[in-house]
Amino acid sequence: MVNQNHASSFPILAKIAMDVCAVPASSVPCERLFSAGAETATNRRSRLGSDRFEQLQVMKFAWRKSVVDHAASNSSSSEEVLLTDFAEFLRLDDEAVEWEHGEDEVFAGSYE
């Protein structure tokens, strides 16, 4: 590739090299647009005109920008929780399991 040192010696070649060998900044946005377009232009929507297709794409991207990521905002703050605070719930749960187990034995005995 022609670098800046040789650009003054070969100005036309330097311009051609800049046009031919130009590297795009990123292909990710372009790929994202094609993927989003493929999600919109399905076989069931094959008769969408180009105007309607464009409107759907604009609406979809506007809607996505307005969606709030609650998971990210909730995970940014956390608090310490001790299991001892929930000991009473554990005791009640154990009692409920014992009661249900005893109830199953009563019903099983009535069918014999």
C-alpha positions as CSV (number, residue, x, y, z in Angstrom):
1,M,0.0,0.0,0.0
2,V,1.2,3.5,-0.7
3,N,2.1,5.3,2.5
4,Q,2.4,9.0,3.2
5,N,6.1,9.0,2.3
6,H,5.5,8.0,-1.3
7,A,2.3,10.0,-1.8
8,S,4.3,13.1,-2.8
9,S,6.3,11.1,-5.4
10,F,3.3,9.3,-6.8
11,P,0.2,11.5,-6.3
12,I,-2.1,9.8,-8.8
13,L,-1.2,6.4,-7.5
14,A,-1.8,7.6,-4.0
15,K,-5.3,8.9,-4.9
16,I,-6.1,5.6,-6.6
17,A,-4.9,3.6,-3.7
18,M,-7.0,5.7,-1.3
19,D,-10.1,5.1,-3.4
20,V,-9.5,1.4,-4.0
21,C,-8.1,0.3,-0.7
22,A,-10.4,2.3,1.5
23,V,-11.4,0.4,4.6
24,P,-14.9,1.0,6.0
25,A,-15.0,2.3,9.6
26,S,-17.2,-0.7,10.6
27,S,-19.5,-3.1,8.8
28,V,-21.5,-3.8,12.0
29,P,-24.2,-1.2,11.4
30,C,-24.7,-2.3,7.8
31,E,-25.0,-5.9,8.9
32,R,-27.4,-4.9,11.6
33,L,-29.6,-3.2,9.1
34,F,-29.6,-6.1,6.7
35,S,-30.5,-8.5,9.6
36,A,-33.3,-6.2,10.8
37,G,-34.6,-6.0,7.2
38,A,-34.7,-9.7,6.9
39,E,-36.8,-9.9,10.1
40,T,-39.3,-7.5,8.5
41,A,-39.4,-8.8,5.0
42,T,-40.7,-12.3,5.5
43,N,-42.6,-14.4,3.1
44,R,-45.9,-13.4,4.8
45,R,-45.0,-9.7,4.1
46,S,-43.8,-10.2,0.5
47,R,-46.1,-7.6,-0.9
48,L,-44.8,-4.7,1.2
49,G,-43.9,-1.8,-1.0
50,S,-40.6,0.0,-0.4
51,D,-42.3,2.9,1.3
52,R,-44.1,0.7,3.8
53,F,-41.0,-1.3,4.4
54,E,-39.0,1.8,5.2
55,Q,-41.8,3.0,7.5
56,L,-41.7,-0.3,9.4
57,Q,-37.9,-0.1,9.8
58,V,-38.0,3.4,11.1
59,M,-40.8,2.6,13.5
60,K,-39.0,-0.5,14.7
61,F,-35.7,1.3,15.5
62,A,-37.6,4.2,17.1
63,W,-39.4,1.8,19.3
64,R,-36.2,-0.1,20.3
65,K,-34.6,3.2,21.4
66,S,-37.5,4.0,23.7
67,V,-37.4,0.6,25.4
68,V,-35.9,0.8,28.9
69,D,-33.5,-1.9,30.0
70,H,-34.9,-2.5,33.5
71,A,-32.5,-5.4,34.1
72,A,-29.5,-3.2,33.7
73,S,-30.9,-0.4,35.9
74,N,-31.8,-2.9,38.6
75,S,-28.4,-4.7,38.5
76,S,-26.6,-1.4,39.0
77,S,-27.6,-1.3,42.6
78,S,-27.6,-4.2,45.0
79,E,-28.2,-4.7,48.7
80,E,-27.0,-7.3,51.1
81,V,-29.6,-9.8,52.2
82,L,-29.1,-12.1,55.1
83,L,-30.8,-15.6,55.1
84,T,-31.6,-15.2,58.8
85,D,-34.2,-12.6,57.8
86,F,-36.1,-15.4,56.0
87,A,-35.8,-18.0,58.8
88,E,-39.5,-17.7,59.6
89,F,-40.5,-18.3,55.9
90,L,-38.3,-21.4,55.9
91,R,-40.0,-22.8,59.0
92,L,-43.4,-22.2,57.6
93,D,-42.4,-23.8,54.3
94,D,-41.1,-26.9,56.2
95,E,-44.4,-27.1,58.2
96,A,-46.4,-26.9,55.0
97,V,-44.4,-29.7,53.4
98,E,-44.9,-31.9,56.5
99,W,-48.6,-31.2,56.5
100,E,-48.9,-32.0,52.8
101,H,-46.9,-35.2,53.3
102,G,-49.2,-36.2,56.2
103,E,-52.3,-35.4,54.1
104,D,-51.0,-37.7,51.3
105,E,-50.7,-40.6,53.8
106,V,-54.2,-40.1,55.0
107,F,-55.6,-40.1,51.5
108,A,-53.4,-43.1,50.5
109,G,-54.8,-45.0,53.5
110,S,-58.4,-44.3,52.6
111,Y,-58.1,-46.0,49.2
112,E,-56.8,-49.3,50.6
